[in-house]
Amino acid sequence: MGARPLLLVDTNVWMCNYVPLRAGHEATREFFRAAWESSAQLLYPAPILKDVFYLLGAEYKRQIRLEKGELSQADATAVNELAWGCVQNMRDVATAVGIDESDLWLACKYKAIDTDLEDNVVLAAAQRCEADYLVTFDQNLIRKATVSAMLPQDMVALLNLRT
């Protein structure tokens, strides 16, 4: 890991950051604190921006329906604005890793080790940006990653060793 580690952050970590009710929320918040304190460069695969937007909206709408029994137009509008704010925050604190046809080709080749296309696009992005680490809660992705991959809480321990 170089002077400024490159950390590619998976969808599930971003989701835990923005949804306090998720089990990994505290570990994720600690990961982001440690990453900023160590001057790590945070990255995300560009295609996940739309996934985070959609998943945040669905999660918050589900929570509102559970609490209120229904989702009003005002609630839906507020959730939409919240999701927009979260993806803007991603763009403010991290750098998107673009993908092109060569990355899609590689993601399809990774089918031999993992049949999850979204995971394979993440792996292709990790290759493209030469990430030092992939940070994810996905145990299957950690086992099959083509780059070093860690849970957020394990990444915190590693980053703390550097300071």
DSSP file (Angstrom, degrees, kcal/mol; ACC not computed):
  #  RESIDUE AA STRUCTURE BP1 BP2  ACC     N-H-->O    O-->H-N    N-H-->O    O-->H-N    TCO  KAPPA ALPHA  PHI   PSI    X-CA   Y-CA   Z-CA
    1    1 A M              0   0    0      0, 0.0     0, 0.0     0, 0.0     0, 0.0   0.000 360.0 360.0 360.0 127.4    0.0    0.0    0.0
    2    2 A G        -     0   0    0      2,-0.2   130,-0.0     1,-0.1     0, 0.0   0.092 360.0 -78.1 -74.6-170.8    1.5    3.3   -1.1
    3    3 A A  S    S+     0   0    0      1,-0.3    -1,-0.1     2,-0.0     0, 0.0   0.867 129.1  31.5 -59.9 -38.5    1.6    6.6    0.7
    4    4 A R  S    S-     0   0    0     36,-0.1    -1,-0.3    37,-0.0    -2,-0.2  -0.874  94.1-139.4-122.2  97.0   -2.0    7.3   -0.1
    5    5 A P        -     0   0    0      0, 0.0    36,-3.2     0, 0.0     2,-0.7  -0.223   6.1-134.4 -62.8 142.9   -3.9    4.1   -0.3
    6    6 A L  E     -a   41   0A   0     34,-0.2   127,-1.8   124,-0.2   126,-1.8  -0.877  24.7-172.3 -97.2 115.5   -6.5    3.6   -3.0
    7    7 A L  E     -ab  42 133A   0     34,-2.8    36,-2.6    -2,-0.7     2,-0.6  -0.932  12.4-156.6-116.5 112.4   -9.6    2.1   -1.5
    8    8 A L  E     -ab  43 134A   0    125,-2.7   127,-3.0    -2,-0.6     2,-0.5  -0.789  17.0-150.6 -87.1 122.6  -12.4    1.0   -3.8
    9    9 A V  E     - b   0 135A   0     34,-3.0   127,-0.2    -2,-0.6     2,-0.0  -0.839   7.6-136.7-104.5 125.7  -15.7    1.0   -1.8
   10   10 A D    >>  -     0   0    0    125,-2.6     4,-1.6    -2,-0.5     3,-0.9  -0.273  25.8-104.1 -77.8 162.4  -18.5   -1.5   -2.7
   11   11 A T  H 3> S+     0   0    0      1,-0.2     4,-2.6     2,-0.2     5,-0.2   0.878 117.0  57.3 -52.3 -46.6  -22.2   -0.7   -2.8
   12   12 A N  H 3> S+     0   0    0      1,-0.2     4,-1.9     2,-0.2    -1,-0.2   0.799 104.9  51.9 -64.5 -28.0  -23.1   -2.3    0.5
   13   13 A V  H <> S+     0   0    0     -3,-0.9     4,-1.8   122,-0.3    -1,-0.2   0.918 109.9  48.1 -72.8 -43.5  -20.6   -0.1    2.4
   14   14 A W  H  X S+     0   0    0     -4,-1.6     4,-1.7     1,-0.2    -2,-0.2   0.918 111.3  51.9 -60.2 -42.2  -22.0    3.1    0.9
   15   15 A M  H  X S+     0   0    0     -4,-2.6     4,-1.4     1,-0.2    -2,-0.2   0.922 108.5  49.6 -61.8 -43.9  -25.5    1.8    1.8
   16   16 A C  H  < S+     0   0    0     -4,-1.9    -1,-0.2     1,-0.2    -2,-0.2   0.827 107.9  56.2 -64.4 -30.1  -24.5    1.1    5.4
   17   17 A N  H  < S+     0   0    0     -4,-1.8    -1,-0.2     1,-0.2    -2,-0.2   0.896 115.0  36.2 -65.6 -39.8  -23.1    4.6    5.6
   18   18 A Y  H  < S+     0   0    0     -4,-1.7    -2,-0.2     1,-0.2    -1,-0.2   0.530 110.5  62.7 -95.7  -7.7  -26.3    6.2    4.6
   19   19 A V    ><  -     0   0    0     -4,-1.4     3,-2.0    -5,-0.2    -1,-0.2  -0.871  60.9-168.5-122.7  98.0  -28.8    3.9    6.3
   20   20 A P  T 3  S+     0   0    0      0, 0.0     5,-0.2     0, 0.0     6,-0.2   0.737  83.5  63.5 -59.0 -24.9  -28.4    4.1   10.1
   21   21 A L  T 3  S+     0   0    0      4,-0.1     2,-0.1     3,-0.1    -5,-0.1   0.602  79.8 105.2 -78.0  -9.5  -30.6    1.0   10.7
   22   22 A R  S X  S-     0   0    0     -3,-2.0     3,-1.8    -6,-0.2     4,-0.3  -0.444  79.9-122.5 -73.1 145.9  -28.3   -1.3    8.8
   23   23 A A  T 3  S+     0   0    0      1,-0.3     3,-0.3     2,-0.1     4,-0.3   0.817 109.1  48.2 -58.3 -34.6  -26.2   -3.7   10.9
   24   24 A G  T 3> S+     0   0    0      1,-0.2     4,-2.5     2,-0.1    -1,-0.3   0.293  78.5 107.9 -91.3  11.4  -22.9   -2.4    9.5
   25   25 A H  H <> S+     0   0    0     -3,-1.8     4,-2.6     1,-0.2     5,-0.2   0.925  80.1  43.7 -58.6 -50.4  -23.6    1.3   10.0
   26   26 A E  H  > S+     0   0    0     -3,-0.3     4,-2.3    -4,-0.3    -1,-0.2   0.910 114.6  49.7 -64.5 -41.9  -21.3    1.9   12.9
   27   27 A A  H  > S+     0   0    0     -4,-0.3     4,-2.1     1,-0.2    -1,-0.2   0.887 112.3  49.5 -62.6 -37.9  -18.4   -0.1   11.4
   28   28 A T  H  X S+     0   0    0     -4,-2.5     4,-2.6     2,-0.2    -2,-0.2   0.922 108.8  50.6 -67.8 -44.1  -18.9    1.8    8.1
   29   29 A R  H  X S+     0   0    0     -4,-2.6     4,-2.1     1,-0.2    -2,-0.2   0.907 111.9  48.5 -60.4 -40.8  -18.8    5.2    9.8
   30   30 A E  H  X S+     0   0    0     -4,-2.3     4,-2.6     2,-0.2    -1,-0.2   0.889 109.1  54.0 -66.1 -38.7  -15.6    4.2   11.6
   31   31 A F  H  X S+     0   0    0     -4,-2.1     4,-2.7     1,-0.2    -2,-0.2   0.948 109.2  47.0 -59.5 -48.9  -14.1    3.1    8.3
   32   32 A F  H  X S+     0   0    0     -4,-2.6     4,-2.4     1,-0.2     5,-0.2   0.895 111.7  51.4 -63.4 -38.8  -14.8    6.4    6.6
   33   33 A R  H  X S+     0   0    0     -4,-2.1     4,-2.5    -5,-0.2    -1,-0.2   0.946 112.8  45.3 -60.0 -47.7  -13.4    8.3    9.6
   34   34 A A  H  X S+     0   0    0     -4,-2.6     4,-1.7     1,-0.2     6,-0.2   0.880 111.6  53.0 -64.6 -38.3  -10.2    6.2    9.5
   35   35 A A  H  <>S+     0   0    0     -4,-2.7     5,-2.5    -5,-0.2     4,-0.2   0.926 112.0  44.5 -63.8 -44.2   -9.9    6.6    5.7
   36   36 A W  H ><5S+     0   0    0     -4,-2.4     3,-1.2     1,-0.2    -2,-0.2   0.907 112.2  52.0 -67.7 -40.8  -10.2   10.4    5.9
   37   37 A E  H 3<5S+     0   0    0     -4,-2.5    -1,-0.2     1,-0.3    -2,-0.2   0.820 112.6  45.7 -65.0 -29.8   -7.7   10.6    8.8
   38   38 A S  T 3<5S-     0   0    0     -4,-1.7    -1,-0.3    -5,-0.2    -2,-0.2   0.379 111.7-120.8 -93.4   4.5   -5.2    8.5    6.9
   39   39 A S  T < 5 +     0   0    0     -3,-1.2    -3,-0.2    -4,-0.2    -4,-0.1   0.786  50.3 170.8  60.8  29.6   -5.7   10.5    3.7
   40   40 A A      < -     0   0    0     -5,-2.5     2,-0.7    -6,-0.2   -34,-0.2  -0.372  36.7-120.5 -65.2 149.0   -6.8    7.4    1.8
   41   41 A Q  E     -a    6   0A   0    -36,-3.2   -34,-2.8    -2,-0.0     2,-0.3  -0.859  27.5-148.4 -93.6 117.3   -8.2    8.0   -1.7
   42   42 A L  E     +a    7   0A   0     -2,-0.7    53,-2.3    51,-0.4     2,-0.3  -0.683  20.0 178.8 -88.7 137.7  -11.8    6.7   -1.8
   43   43 A L  E     -ac   8  95A   0    -36,-2.6   -34,-3.0    -2,-0.3    53,-0.2  -0.915  12.0-169.6-133.4 157.5  -13.1    5.3   -5.1
   44   44 A Y  E     - c   0  96A   0     51,-2.0    53,-2.8    -2,-0.3     2,-0.3  -0.989  35.9-103.2-145.4 146.2  -16.3    3.7   -6.3
   45   45 A P  E >   - c   0  97A   0      0, 0.0     3,-2.1     0, 0.0     4,-0.4  -0.549  34.6-130.2 -66.3 126.8  -17.2    2.0   -9.5
   46   46 A A  T >  S+     0   0    0     51,-2.5     3,-1.6    -2,-0.3     4,-0.4   0.831 101.6  62.5 -50.4 -39.9  -19.3    4.5  -11.5
   47   47 A P  T >> S+     0   0    0      0, 0.0     4,-0.7     0, 0.0     3,-0.6   0.746  91.8  66.0 -62.7 -20.3  -22.1    2.1  -12.3
   48   48 A I  H <> S+     0   0    0     -3,-2.1     4,-3.0     1,-0.2     5,-0.3   0.678  79.7  80.2 -77.3 -12.8  -23.0    1.7   -8.6
   49   49 A L  H <> S+     0   0    0     -3,-1.6     4,-2.2    -4,-0.4    -1,-0.2   0.927  95.9  45.2 -56.7 -44.4  -24.1    5.3   -8.3
   50   50 A K  H <> S+     0   0    0     -3,-0.6     4,-2.4    -4,-0.4    -1,-0.2   0.854 112.2  52.7 -67.8 -34.0  -27.4    4.4   -9.8
   51   51 A D  H  X S+     0   0    0     -4,-0.7     4,-3.2     2,-0.2     5,-0.3   0.933 109.5  47.4 -66.6 -45.4  -27.7    1.3   -7.6
   52   52 A V  H  X S+     0   0    0     -4,-3.0     4,-2.7     2,-0.2     5,-0.3   0.929 112.4  50.8 -61.1 -44.8  -27.1    3.3   -4.4
   53   53 A F  H  X S+     0   0    0     -4,-2.2     4,-2.0    -5,-0.3    -2,-0.2   0.949 115.9  40.9 -56.7 -51.1  -29.6    5.9   -5.5
   54   54 A Y  H  X S+     0   0    0     -4,-2.4     4,-2.6     1,-0.2    -2,-0.2   0.930 116.3  48.3 -65.2 -47.2  -32.3    3.3   -6.2
   55   55 A L  H  X S+     0   0    0     -4,-3.2     4,-2.7     1,-0.2    -1,-0.2   0.878 110.6  51.2 -65.4 -38.4  -31.5    1.1   -3.1
   56   56 A L  H  X S+     0   0    0     -4,-2.7     4,-2.7    -5,-0.3     5,-0.3   0.941 111.4  48.2 -62.1 -46.3  -31.6    4.1   -0.8
   57   57 A G  H  X S+     0   0    0     -4,-2.0     4,-2.3    -5,-0.3     5,-0.2   0.933 113.7  46.3 -58.8 -46.9  -34.9    5.2   -2.1
   58   58 A A  H  X S+     0   0    0     -4,-2.6     4,-2.2     2,-0.2    -1,-0.2   0.909 113.6  49.3 -63.4 -42.3  -36.4    1.7   -1.8
   59   59 A E  H  X S+     0   0    0     -4,-2.7     4,-2.3     2,-0.2    -2,-0.2   0.942 114.1  43.4 -64.0 -49.0  -35.0    1.3    1.7
   60   60 A Y  H  X S+     0   0    0     -4,-2.7     4,-2.3     1,-0.2    -1,-0.2   0.871 113.4  51.4 -68.7 -35.8  -36.3    4.6    3.1
   61   61 A K  H  X S+     0   0    0     -4,-2.3     4,-2.4    -5,-0.3    -1,-0.2   0.905 109.8  50.7 -65.0 -40.0  -39.7    4.2    1.4
   62   62 A R  H  X S+     0   0    0     -4,-2.2     4,-2.2    -5,-0.2    -2,-0.2   0.919 110.2  49.7 -62.0 -43.8  -40.0    0.8    3.0
   63   63 A Q  H  X S+     0   0    0     -4,-2.3     4,-2.2     1,-0.2    -2,-0.2   0.909 110.9  49.2 -62.7 -41.9  -39.1    2.2    6.4
   64   64 A I  H  X>S+     0   0    0     -4,-2.3     4,-3.4     1,-0.2     5,-0.5   0.921 110.0  50.9 -63.8 -43.5  -41.7    5.0    6.0
   65   65 A R  H  X5S+     0   0    0     -4,-2.4     4,-2.0     1,-0.2    -1,-0.2   0.888 110.4  50.1 -61.9 -38.2  -44.4    2.5    5.0
   66   66 A L  H  <5S+     0   0    0     -4,-2.2    -1,-0.2    -5,-0.2    -2,-0.2   0.902 118.0  39.2 -65.6 -39.7  -43.6    0.3    8.0
   67   67 A E  H  <5S+     0   0    0     -4,-2.2    -2,-0.2    -5,-0.2    -1,-0.2   0.909 132.8  21.3 -76.5 -43.5  -43.8    3.3   10.3
   68   68 A K  H  <5S-     0   0    0     -4,-3.4    -3,-0.2     2,-0.2    -2,-0.2   0.616  94.3-124.0-104.1 -16.1  -46.8    5.1    8.8
   69   69 A G  S  <<S+     0   0    0     -4,-2.0     2,-0.3    -5,-0.5    -4,-0.2   0.224  87.0  40.5  88.8 -16.1  -48.6    2.4    6.9
   70   70 A E  S    S-     0   0    0     -6,-0.4     2,-0.6    -9,-0.0    -2,-0.2  -0.971  76.0-121.5-155.6 167.0  -48.4    4.4    3.6
   71   71 A L        -     0   0    0     -2,-0.3     2,-0.1    -3,-0.1   -10,-0.0  -0.959  27.4-153.1-118.3 114.5  -46.1    6.7    1.7
   72   72 A S     >  -     0   0    0     -2,-0.6     4,-2.5     1,-0.1     5,-0.2  -0.347  29.4-110.2 -79.6 165.8  -47.3   10.2    0.9
   73   73 A Q  H  > S+     0   0    0      1,-0.2     4,-2.5     2,-0.2     5,-0.2   0.885 121.8  53.4 -61.5 -38.9  -46.2   12.2   -2.1
   74   74 A A  H  > S+     0   0    0      2,-0.2     4,-2.3     1,-0.2    -1,-0.2   0.901 109.3  48.5 -63.3 -40.5  -44.4   14.5    0.3
   75   75 A D  H  > S+     0   0    0      2,-0.2     4,-2.7     1,-0.2    -2,-0.2   0.926 111.2  49.9 -64.0 -44.5  -42.5   11.5    1.8
   76   76 A A  H  X S+     0   0    0     -4,-2.5     4,-2.2     1,-0.2    -2,-0.2   0.898 111.6  48.7 -61.7 -40.6  -41.7   10.2   -1.7
   77   77 A T  H  X S+     0   0    0     -4,-2.5     4,-2.2     2,-0.2    -1,-0.2   0.906 111.7  49.4 -65.3 -41.9  -40.3   13.6   -2.7
   78   78 A A  H  X S+     0   0    0     -4,-2.3     4,-2.4     2,-0.2    -2,-0.2   0.902 110.8  49.7 -64.3 -41.5  -38.3   13.8    0.5
   79   79 A V  H  X S+     0   0    0     -4,-2.7     4,-2.6     2,-0.2    -1,-0.2   0.907 109.4  52.1 -64.0 -41.6  -36.8   10.4    0.0
   80   80 A N  H  X S+     0   0    0     -4,-2.2     4,-2.3     1,-0.2    -2,-0.2   0.920 110.9  47.2 -60.7 -44.1  -35.9   11.3   -3.6
   81   81 A E  H  X S+     0   0    0     -4,-2.2     4,-2.4     2,-0.2    -1,-0.2   0.887 110.8  52.5 -65.1 -39.0  -34.1   14.4   -2.4
   82   82 A L  H  X S+     0   0    0     -4,-2.4     4,-2.3     2,-0.2    -2,-0.2   0.932 109.3  48.7 -61.4 -46.2  -32.3   12.4    0.3
   83   83 A A  H  X S+     0   0    0     -4,-2.6     4,-2.3     1,-0.2     5,-0.2   0.913 111.1  50.4 -61.7 -42.8  -31.1    9.8   -2.3
   84   84 A W  H  X S+     0   0    0     -4,-2.3     4,-2.0     1,-0.2    -1,-0.2   0.913 110.2  51.1 -60.0 -42.4  -29.9   12.6   -4.5
   85   85 A G  H  X S+     0   0    0     -4,-2.4     4,-2.1     1,-0.2    -2,-0.2   0.885 109.0  50.6 -63.2 -39.3  -28.0   14.1   -1.5
   86   86 A C  H  X S+     0   0    0     -4,-2.3     4,-2.3     2,-0.2    -1,-0.2   0.917 110.6  47.2 -67.2 -43.4  -26.3   10.8   -0.7
   87   87 A V  H  X S+     0   0    0     -4,-2.3     4,-2.0     1,-0.2    -1,-0.2   0.855 111.0  53.0 -69.1 -30.6  -25.1   10.2   -4.2
   88   88 A Q  H  X S+     0   0    0     -4,-2.0     4,-1.9    -5,-0.2    -1,-0.2   0.907 107.4  52.0 -66.1 -39.3  -23.8   13.8   -4.3
   89   89 A N  H  X S+     0   0    0     -4,-2.1     4,-2.3     2,-0.2     5,-0.3   0.912 106.7  53.2 -61.6 -42.1  -22.0   13.1   -1.1
   90   90 A M  H  X S+     0   0    0     -4,-2.3     4,-1.9     1,-0.2    -1,-0.2   0.936 110.4  47.6 -55.3 -46.3  -20.4   10.0   -2.7
   91   91 A R  H  < S+     0   0    0     -4,-2.0    -1,-0.2     1,-0.2    -2,-0.2   0.817 112.1  50.9 -66.3 -30.4  -19.2   12.2   -5.6
   92   92 A D  H  < S+     0   0    0     -4,-1.9    -1,-0.2     1,-0.2    -2,-0.2   0.857 120.2  31.6 -74.7 -35.7  -17.9   14.8   -3.1
   93   93 A V  H  < S+     0   0    0     -4,-2.3   -51,-0.4    -5,-0.1     2,-0.3   0.564 122.5  35.3-102.9  -9.7  -15.8   12.4   -1.0
   94   94 A A  S  < S-     0   0    0     -4,-1.9     2,-0.5    -5,-0.3   -51,-0.3  -0.896  73.4-117.3-140.8 168.3  -14.8    9.8   -3.5
   95   95 A T  E     -c   43   0A   0    -53,-2.3   -51,-2.0    -2,-0.3     2,-0.2  -0.913  27.3-124.4-112.3 132.6  -13.8    9.4   -7.1
   96   96 A A  E     -c   44   0A   0     -2,-0.5     2,-0.7   -53,-0.2   -53,-0.0  -0.519  14.0-144.7 -73.2 139.0  -15.7    7.4   -9.7
   97   97 A V  E     -c   45   0A   0    -53,-2.8   -51,-2.5    -2,-0.2    31,-0.1  -0.931  22.9-142.2-103.3 111.9  -13.9    4.7  -11.5
   98   98 A G        -     0   0    0     -2,-0.7     2,-0.4   -53,-0.2    30,-0.1  -0.187  10.3-149.1 -69.2 163.4  -15.3    4.6  -15.1
   99   99 A I        +     0   0    0    -54,-0.1     2,-0.2    29,-0.0    -1,-0.0  -0.979  15.3 176.8-133.3 150.6  -15.9    1.5  -17.0
  100  100 A D    >>  -     0   0    0     -2,-0.4     4,-2.0     0, 0.0     3,-0.7  -0.675  54.1 -69.7-134.2-168.8  -15.7    0.8  -20.7
  101  101 A E  H 3> S+     0   0    0      1,-0.3     4,-2.6    -2,-0.2     5,-0.2   0.841 128.3  57.7 -58.6 -35.5  -16.1   -2.2  -23.0
  102  102 A S  H 3> S+     0   0    0      1,-0.2     4,-2.1     2,-0.2    -1,-0.3   0.878 107.4  48.0 -65.1 -35.4  -12.8   -3.7  -21.8
  103  103 A D  H <> S+     0   0    0     -3,-0.7     4,-2.9     2,-0.2    -2,-0.2   0.890 111.3  49.9 -70.3 -39.1  -14.0   -3.7  -18.2
  104  104 A L  H  X S+     0   0    0     -4,-2.0     4,-2.2     2,-0.2    -2,-0.2   0.897 109.5  52.1 -65.6 -38.7  -17.3   -5.3  -19.3
  105  105 A W  H  X S+     0   0    0     -4,-2.6     4,-1.9    -5,-0.2    -2,-0.2   0.944 112.3  45.6 -58.6 -48.4  -15.3   -7.9  -21.1
  106  106 A L  H  X S+     0   0    0     -4,-2.1     4,-2.0     1,-0.2    -2,-0.2   0.912 109.8  54.1 -63.2 -43.5  -13.3   -8.6  -18.0
  107  107 A A  H  < S+     0   0    0     -4,-2.9    -1,-0.2     1,-0.2     4,-0.2   0.889 109.5  48.6 -58.3 -39.5  -16.4   -8.7  -15.8
  108  108 A C  H >< S+     0   0    0     -4,-2.2     3,-1.2     1,-0.2    -1,-0.2   0.867 108.6  53.2 -69.3 -35.7  -17.9  -11.3  -18.1
  109  109 A K  H >< S+     0   0    0     -4,-1.9     3,-1.5     1,-0.3    -2,-0.2   0.838  98.4  65.0 -66.2 -32.4  -14.6  -13.3  -18.0
  110  110 A Y  G >X S+     0   0    0     -4,-2.0     3,-2.2     1,-0.3     4,-2.2   0.585  74.6  92.2 -66.6  -8.6  -14.8  -13.3  -14.2
  111  111 A K  G <4 S+     0   0    0     -3,-1.2    -1,-0.3     1,-0.3    -2,-0.2   0.796  74.0  67.9 -55.5 -26.9  -18.0  -15.3  -14.5
  112  112 A A  G <4 S+     0   0    0     -3,-1.5    -1,-0.3     1,-0.2    -2,-0.2   0.774 113.2  28.0 -65.0 -25.5  -15.7  -18.4  -14.1
  113  113 A I  T <4 S+     0   0    0     -3,-2.2     2,-0.3     1,-0.3    -2,-0.2   0.647 136.5  16.2-108.4 -20.3  -15.0  -17.4  -10.5
  114  114 A D     <  -     0   0    0     -4,-2.2    -1,-0.3     1,-0.0     6,-0.1  -0.923  54.0-157.6-155.8 126.2  -18.2  -15.5   -9.6
  115  115 A T        +     0   0    0     -2,-0.3     2,-0.8    -3,-0.1    -4,-0.1   0.447  67.0 103.6 -85.8   0.4  -21.6  -15.6  -11.4
  116  116 A D     >  -     0   0    0      1,-0.2     4,-2.1     2,-0.0     5,-0.2  -0.750  55.9-163.2 -86.8 108.6  -22.7  -12.2   -9.9
  117  117 A L  H  > S+     0   0    0     -2,-0.8     4,-2.2     1,-0.2     5,-0.2   0.886  88.0  54.3 -60.7 -41.3  -22.3   -9.6  -12.6
  118  118 A E  H  > S+     0   0    0      1,-0.2     4,-1.8     2,-0.2    -1,-0.2   0.922 109.7  47.8 -61.5 -43.0  -22.4   -6.7  -10.2
  119  119 A D  H  > S+     0   0    0      1,-0.2     4,-2.4     2,-0.2    -1,-0.2   0.898 110.6  52.4 -61.3 -40.0  -19.6   -8.1   -8.2
  120  120 A N  H  X S+     0   0    0     -4,-2.1     4,-2.3     1,-0.2    -2,-0.2   0.846 106.0  52.4 -68.2 -33.3  -17.6   -8.8  -11.3
  121  121 A V  H  X S+     0   0    0     -4,-2.2     4,-2.2     2,-0.2    -1,-0.2   0.890 109.1  51.3 -66.3 -38.5  -18.0   -5.1  -12.5
  122  122 A V  H  X S+     0   0    0     -4,-1.8     4,-2.2     2,-0.2    -2,-0.2   0.923 110.3  48.8 -62.2 -44.3  -16.7   -4.1   -9.0
  123  123 A L  H  X S+     0   0    0     -4,-2.4     4,-2.1     1,-0.2    -2,-0.2   0.899 110.0  51.1 -63.2 -40.4  -13.7   -6.4   -9.5
  124  124 A A  H  X S+     0   0    0     -4,-2.3     4,-2.6     1,-0.2    -1,-0.2   0.896 109.6  50.5 -63.7 -39.1  -13.1   -5.0  -13.0
  125  125 A A  H  X S+     0   0    0     -4,-2.2     4,-2.4     2,-0.2    -2,-0.2   0.892 107.7  53.6 -65.0 -38.8  -13.2   -1.5  -11.6
  126  126 A A  H  X>S+     0   0    0     -4,-2.2     5,-2.0     1,-0.2     4,-0.6   0.900 111.1  46.4 -62.0 -40.2  -10.7   -2.6   -8.9
  127  127 A Q  H ><5S+     0   0    0     -4,-2.1     3,-0.7     3,-0.2    -2,-0.2   0.935 110.9  52.5 -65.0 -46.5   -8.4   -3.8  -11.6
  128  128 A R  H 3<5S+     0   0    0     -4,-2.6    -2,-0.2     1,-0.2    -1,-0.2   0.913 117.0  36.5 -57.9 -46.7   -8.8   -0.7  -13.7
  129  129 A C  H 3<5S-     0   0    0     -4,-2.4    -1,-0.2    -5,-0.1    -2,-0.2   0.485 104.5-126.6 -88.8  -1.5   -7.9    1.7  -10.9
  130  130 A E  T <<5 -     0   0    0     -3,-0.7    -3,-0.2    -4,-0.6  -124,-0.2   0.933  36.5-160.5  54.9  49.0   -5.2   -0.6   -9.4
  131  131 A A      < -     0   0    0     -5,-2.0    17,-0.2    -6,-0.2  -124,-0.2  -0.268  21.9-146.2 -60.0 141.7   -6.9   -0.4   -6.0
  132  132 A D  S    S+     0   0    0   -126,-1.8    16,-0.4     1,-0.3     2,-0.3   0.866  83.6   6.1 -72.6 -37.4   -4.8   -1.3   -3.0
  133  133 A Y  E     -b    7   0A   0   -127,-1.8  -125,-2.7    14,-0.1     2,-0.5  -0.995  59.5-141.2-146.3 149.5   -7.9   -2.7   -1.4
  134  134 A L  E     -bd   8 149A   0     14,-2.3    16,-2.6    -2,-0.3     2,-0.6  -0.957  23.0-153.2-104.1 128.8  -11.6   -3.4   -2.0
  135  135 A V  E     +bd   9 150A   0   -127,-3.0  -125,-2.6    -2,-0.5     2,-0.3  -0.927  33.5 139.2-109.7 120.0  -13.7   -2.6    1.0
  136  136 A T        -     0   0    0     14,-2.2    -2,-0.0    -2,-0.6  -125,-0.0  -0.984  55.1-140.7-154.9 156.5  -16.9   -4.6    1.2
  137  137 A F  S    S+     0   0    0     -2,-0.3     2,-1.0    14,-0.2    14,-0.1   0.475  74.3 109.8 -93.1  -7.3  -19.3   -6.5    3.6
  138  138 A D     >  -     0   0    0      1,-0.2     4,-2.3     2,-0.1     5,-0.2  -0.582  50.4-169.2 -77.3 101.5  -19.8   -9.2    0.9
  139  139 A Q  H  > S+     0   0    0     -2,-1.0     4,-2.3     1,-0.2    -1,-0.2   0.862  86.7  54.4 -60.4 -37.4  -17.9  -12.3    2.2
  140  140 A N  H  > S+     0   0    0      1,-0.2     4,-1.8     2,-0.2    -1,-0.2   0.912 109.1  47.8 -63.0 -42.2  -18.3  -14.1   -1.1
  141  141 A L  H  > S+     0   0    0      2,-0.2     4,-1.3     1,-0.2    -2,-0.2   0.890 109.3  53.5 -66.4 -39.2  -16.7  -11.1   -2.9
  142  142 A I  H  < S+     0   0    0     -4,-2.3     3,-0.4     1,-0.2     7,-0.2   0.927 110.3  47.7 -60.1 -44.5  -13.9  -11.0   -0.3
  143  143 A R  H  < S+     0   0    0     -4,-2.3    -1,-0.2     1,-0.2    -2,-0.2   0.848 121.9  34.5 -64.8 -34.7  -13.2  -14.8   -0.9
  144  144 A K  H  < S+     0   0    0     -4,-1.8    -1,-0.2    -5,-0.2    -2,-0.2   0.424  86.0 130.7-103.8   0.2  -13.2  -14.4   -4.7
  145  145 A A     <  -     0   0    0     -4,-1.3     4,-0.1    -3,-0.4    -3,-0.0  -0.202  51.3-148.3 -60.6 144.1  -11.6  -10.9   -5.1
  146  146 A T  S    S+     0   0    0      2,-0.1     2,-0.3     0, 0.0    -1,-0.1   0.421  87.1  43.4 -91.3  -1.9   -8.8  -10.5   -7.6
  147  147 A V  S    S-     0   0    0     -5,-0.1   -14,-0.1   -13,-0.0   -15,-0.1  -0.863 112.8 -70.6-129.7 167.4   -7.3   -7.7   -5.4
  148  148 A S        -     0   0    0    -16,-0.4   -14,-2.3    -2,-0.3     2,-0.4  -0.394  57.5-170.6 -59.6 133.3   -6.9   -7.6   -1.6
  149  149 A A  E     +d  134   0A   0    -16,-0.2     2,-0.3    -7,-0.2   -14,-0.2  -0.985   8.0 175.5-134.1 141.1  -10.4   -7.2   -0.1
  150  150 A M  E     -d  135   0A   0    -16,-2.6   -14,-2.2    -2,-0.4   -17,-0.0  -0.964  34.4-105.3-142.6 155.9  -11.4   -6.5    3.5
  151  151 A L     >  -     0   0    0     -2,-0.3     4,-2.3   -16,-0.2     3,-0.4  -0.473  43.9-110.2 -69.2 152.7  -14.4   -5.8    5.7
  152  152 A P  H  > S+     0   0    0      0, 0.0     4,-2.0     0, 0.0     5,-0.1   0.903 118.9  52.1 -54.0 -43.5  -14.7   -2.2    6.7
  153  153 A Q  H  > S+     0   0    0      1,-0.2     4,-1.5     2,-0.2     5,-0.1   0.841 109.9  48.7 -65.8 -32.0  -13.8   -2.9   10.4
  154  154 A D  H  > S+     0   0    0     -3,-0.4     4,-2.0     2,-0.2    -1,-0.2   0.856 108.5  53.8 -72.4 -35.3  -10.6   -4.8    9.2
  155  155 A M  H  X S+     0   0    0     -4,-2.3     4,-2.9     2,-0.2     5,-0.2   0.868 104.1  56.6 -65.6 -35.5   -9.7   -1.9    7.0
  156  156 A V  H  X S+     0   0    0     -4,-2.0     4,-2.7     2,-0.2    -1,-0.2   0.943 106.6  49.3 -58.8 -48.0  -10.0    0.4   10.0
  157  157 A A  H  X S+     0   0    0     -4,-1.5     4,-1.2     1,-0.2    -2,-0.2   0.914 113.1  46.7 -59.5 -43.3   -7.4   -1.7   11.9
  158  158 A L  H  X S+     0   0    0     -4,-2.0     4,-0.8     1,-0.2     3,-0.4   0.925 112.9  48.3 -65.8 -44.7   -5.0   -1.6    8.9
  159  159 A L  H >X S+     0   0    0     -4,-2.9     3,-0.8     1,-0.2     4,-0.7   0.874 107.2  56.9 -64.3 -36.6   -5.4    2.1    8.4
  160  160 A N  H >< S+     0   0    0     -4,-2.7     3,-0.5     1,-0.3    -1,-0.2   0.795  99.5  59.8 -66.2 -26.9   -4.8    2.7   12.1
  161  161 A L  H 3< S+     0   0    0     -4,-1.2    -1,-0.3    -3,-0.4    -2,-0.2   0.784 101.1  56.1 -67.4 -26.5   -1.5    0.9   11.9
  162  162 A R  H <<        0   0    0     -3,-0.8    -1,-0.2    -4,-0.8    -2,-0.2   0.688 360.0 360.0 -80.1 -19.7   -0.4    3.5    9.3
  163  163 A T    <<        0   0    0     -4,-0.7    -1,-0.2    -3,-0.5    -2,-0.2   0.456 360.0 360.0 -96.5 360.0   -1.0    6.6   11.6
